[in-house]
Amino acid sequence: MSTTAAALSVAPSDIRSATKEPPWVRWLLTSVALIFLSFFLFLPLVSVFFEAFKKGVDVYFAAITEPDAISAVKLTLVAAVIAVPLNLVFGVAAAWAIAKFDFRGKSILLTLIDLPFSVSPVIAGLIYVLVFGLQGWFGEWLSAHDLKVIFAVPGIVLATIFVTFPFVARELIPLMQAQGQEQEEAARVLGASGFQTFWKVTLPNVKWALLYGVILCNARAMGEFGAVSVVSGHIRGQTNTLPLHIEILYNEYQMAAAFAVASLLASLALVTLVLKYTVERQVQRELAQAKDAGASQ
């Protein structure tokens, strides 16, 4: 009997039993996942807020409203406000070029987009020090013109941009590739310009994936530590972002203040998770619709 005939001779009940695990296996896997999340996610998260309010509400608000903490919050927001829109523009342009056009160097561009995922953020920070530091390639020129990049806000912004620029592009590329080029081609045939095609056809189809990428990009920008730590210089009240300020407070054994400021980042993470879940459902729905449309064509 051939392999095909043998496969056809298998009873439907046997096929279902081979692809459907027993209930105890599902319960076991679910329990393991919940136990893992409880020990490594839920308990640490609860402990952050518990330690933050352990000494009272007055101590908590005093920690998050002191001048150094406010300065760290402002610098974190500045870095995110600059990095996220720039990565938004880059991500949309890169995704549109990769998904809609064939050109020489396309694979290289994809590799460069994934570079921050494979390079340690600390290494990225060291590269900026090598380029813009006092002993770096442009260090003498910057010093002669009284321009500061390293140990200043520009260096923090550059480091933040580097570690966050893949997020928007990586969310848009699969969706744009799944949607194909038929709608854009139809718009061009009807006389729409390139900008009109993008604004009225491409962008509405990827709006949820775009928002999803922006949410992830913003969360990483506000929580980045490694690259920013290298280029900041840890100047209190000037170049410390929220993660760096938390580290300083912890190293000085100001536990209540450290956990109070950490609770701000934890709150941001919770808000990000809620937004991520909401937008992720919309993205999955759009991907399913795009695949169905591609299959029908």
C-alpha positions in Angstrom: 0.0 0.0 0.0 1.4 3.4 -0.9 1.9 6.2 1.5 -1.0 8.2 0.2 -3.4 5.2 0.4 -2.2 4.5 3.9 -2.9 8.1 4.9 -6.4 8.0 3.4 -7.1 4.8 5.2 -6.6 6.4 8.6 -9.9 6.9 10.4 -10.9 10.6 11.1 -11.1 9.8 14.8 -7.4 8.8 14.7 -6.4 12.0 13.0 -8.3 14.1 15.6 -6.6 12.2 18.5 -3.2 12.7 16.9 -3.7 16.5 16.7 -5.6 17.1 20.0 -3.9 16.7 23.3 -5.6 15.1 26.3 -7.2 17.6 28.8 -4.6 16.8 31.5 -1.8 17.9 29.1 -3.4 21.2 28.4 -4.0 21.8 32.1 -0.4 20.9 32.9 1.0 23.3 30.3 -1.3 26.0 31.4 -0.4 25.6 35.0 3.3 25.6 34.2 2.9 28.9 32.3 0.9 30.5 35.1 3.4 29.4 37.7 6.2 30.8 35.6 4.4 34.1 35.1 3.6 34.4 38.8 7.1 34.0 39.9 8.9 36.0 37.2 6.3 38.7 36.3 3.4 39.1 38.7 5.2 38.8 42.0 8.0 41.2 41.0 5.5 43.7 39.7 3.4 43.6 42.9 6.6 43.9 45.0 7.5 47.1 43.1 4.3 48.8 44.1 4.4 47.3 47.6 7.9 48.6 48.3 7.0 52.0 46.7 4.2 52.6 49.2 5.7 50.8 52.1 6.7 53.9 54.0 3.6 55.8 53.2 2.1 58.0 50.5 4.0 61.1 51.6 7.3 59.4 51.1 6.2 58.1 47.7 5.1 61.5 46.4 8.2 63.2 47.9 10.4 60.7 45.9 8.7 61.3 42.6 8.4 65.0 42.9 12.0 65.8 44.0 13.9 68.0 41.4 16.2 65.1 40.2 13.2 62.8 39.6 11.3 65.5 37.7 14.4 66.2 35.7 14.7 62.5 34.9 11.1 62.4 33.8 11.5 65.4 31.6 14.6 64.0 29.9 12.9 60.6 29.4 10.0 62.3 27.7 12.2 64.5 25.6 14.2 61.5 24.3 10.9 59.7 23.5 9.2 62.7 21.9 12.2 63.1 19.5 13.0 59.4 18.9 9.5 58.0 18.3 8.4 60.5 15.5 11.8 60.0 13.7 11.5 56.3 13.9 7.9 56.6 12.8 8.9 58.3 9.6 11.9 55.9 9.0 9.8 52.9 9.7 7.0 53.8 7.3 9.4 54.7 4.6 11.5 51.6 5.0 8.5 49.3 5.2 6.9 50.8 2.2 10.1 50.5 0.2 10.7 46.9 1.2 7.2 45.7 0.9 6.2 47.5 -2.3 9.4 47.6 -4.4 12.2 45.4 -5.5 15.6 47.1 -5.6 19.3 46.3 -5.2 20.3 46.2 -1.5 16.9 45.2 -0.2 18.3 42.4 1.9 21.0 44.7 3.3 18.4 47.2 4.4 16.4 44.4 6.1 19.6 43.3 7.9 20.4 46.8 9.1 16.8 47.2 10.4 17.4 44.1 12.6 20.8 45.3 13.7 19.7 46.8 17.1 18.1 43.4 18.0 21.5 41.6 17.6 23.9 44.2 19.0 24.1 44.9 22.7 22.8 48.4 23.6 26.0 48.9 25.6 28.0 48.3 22.4 25.8 50.8 20.6 26.6 53.4 23.3 30.3 52.7 23.0 30.1 53.3 19.3 28.6 56.7 19.8 31.4 57.5 22.3 33.9 56.3 19.7 32.4 58.6 17.1 31.4 61.7 19.1 33.5 61.5 22.3 36.3 63.8 23.1 38.9 61.3 21.7 36.5 60.1 19.0 36.5 60.8 15.3 34.5 64.1 15.5 35.5 64.9 19.1 38.0 67.7 18.3 35.7 69.3 15.8 32.8 69.2 18.2 34.9 70.6 21.0 36.3 73.4 18.8 32.7 74.5 18.0 31.5 74.1 21.6 29.1 71.3 20.7 28.3 68.5 23.1 26.9 65.1 22.0 28.3 62.6 24.5 27.3 63.2 28.2 24.6 65.5 26.9 21.0 65.3 25.6 21.9 64.8 21.9 23.8 61.6 22.8 20.9 60.3 24.8 18.5 61.0 21.9 20.9 59.3 19.4 21.2 56.2 21.5 17.5 56.0 22.0 16.8 56.3 18.3 19.3 53.5 17.5 17.8 51.0 19.9 14.2 51.8 18.9 14.2 52.2 15.2 13.3 48.6 14.2 10.0 48.5 16.0 7.8 50.4 13.6 9.3 48.9 10.4 9.2 45.4 11.7 5.4 45.7 12.5 4.6 47.2 9.1 6.6 45.0 6.8 4.7 41.7 7.2 1.4 43.4 7.0 2.3 45.4 3.8 3.7 42.2 2.2 0.6 40.3 3.0 -1.6 43.0 1.5 0.3 43.0 -1.8 0.4 45.8 -4.3 -3.0 45.4 -6.1 -4.7 48.3 -4.3 -1.8 50.7 -4.9 -1.6 49.7 -8.6 -5.3 50.2 -9.0 -5.0 53.7 -7.4 -2.2 54.6 -9.8 -4.2 53.4 -12.8 -7.1 55.6 -11.7 -4.7 58.6 -11.7 -3.7 59.0 -8.1 -0.3 60.4 -7.4 2.3 58.5 -5.2 1.4 60.7 -2.2 -2.3 60.2 -2.7 -1.9 56.5 -3.0 0.1 56.3 0.2 -2.2 58.7 2.2 -5.6 57.3 1.0 -4.8 53.6 0.3 -1.6 52.3 2.0 -1.8 54.2 5.3 -5.4 53.4 6.2 -4.7 49.7 5.7 -1.8 49.7 8.1 -2.9 52.2 10.8 -3.3 49.6 13.5 0.1 48.0 12.9 1.6 51.5 12.8 0.1 52.3 16.1 1.2 49.0 17.5 4.8 49.7 16.4 4.7 53.2 17.9 3.5 51.8 21.3 6.4 49.4 21.4 8.9 52.0 20.2 7.7 54.4 22.9 7.9 51.8 25.7 11.5 50.9 24.7 12.5 54.5 24.4 11.3 55.3 28.0 12.8 52.1 29.5 16.1 52.0 27.7 19.1 51.6 30.0 22.2 50.2 28.4 23.0 52.5 25.5 21.8 55.6 27.4 23.9 54.7 30.4 27.1 54.7 28.4 26.5 58.1 26.7 24.8 60.0 29.5 27.7 60.4 32.0 25.2 59.9 34.9 25.1 63.7 35.6 22.4 64.0 38.3 19.7 66.4 37.3 21.0 66.8 33.8 21.6 63.6 31.9 19.8 61.0 34.0 16.7 59.4 32.5 14.3 57.5 34.7 16.1 54.1 34.5 19.4 55.8 35.4 17.9 57.7 38.2 16.4 54.5 39.7 19.9 52.9 39.5 21.5 55.8 41.4 18.8 55.8 44.1 19.2 52.0 44.5 23.0 52.2 44.7 22.6 54.9 47.4 20.3 52.5 49.4 17.4 54.9 49.0 15.1 51.9 48.5 11.7 53.6 49.0 12.6 56.4 46.5 14.0 53.9 44.0 10.9 51.7 44.1 8.7 54.8 43.9 10.3 56.0 40.7 10.4 52.4 39.4 6.6 52.3 39.9 6.3 55.1 37.3 8.0 52.8 34.7 6.0 49.9 35.9 2.8 51.8 35.4 3.9 52.8 31.9 4.5 49.1 31.3 1.0 48.2 32.4 -0.5 50.9 30.2 1.6 49.7 27.3 0.5 46.1 27.8 -3.2 47.1 27.7 -2.7 49.2 24.6 -0.5 46.5 23.0 -3.3 43.9 23.6 -6.0 46.1 22.2 -4.0 47.1 19.1 -2.6 43.5 18.6 -6.1 42.2 18.1 -6.7 44.8 15.4 -3.4 43.9 13.7 -4.2 40.2 13.7 -7.6 41.0 12.3 -6.1 43.0 9.5 -3.5 40.3 8.7 -6.3 37.7 8.5 -8.3 40.0 6.2 -5.3 40.6 4.0 -4.5 36.9 3.7 -8.2 36.2 2.9 -8.1 38.9 0.2 -4.9 37.5 -1.2 -6.3 33.9 -1.3 -9.5 35.0 -3.0 -7.5 36.8 -5.7 
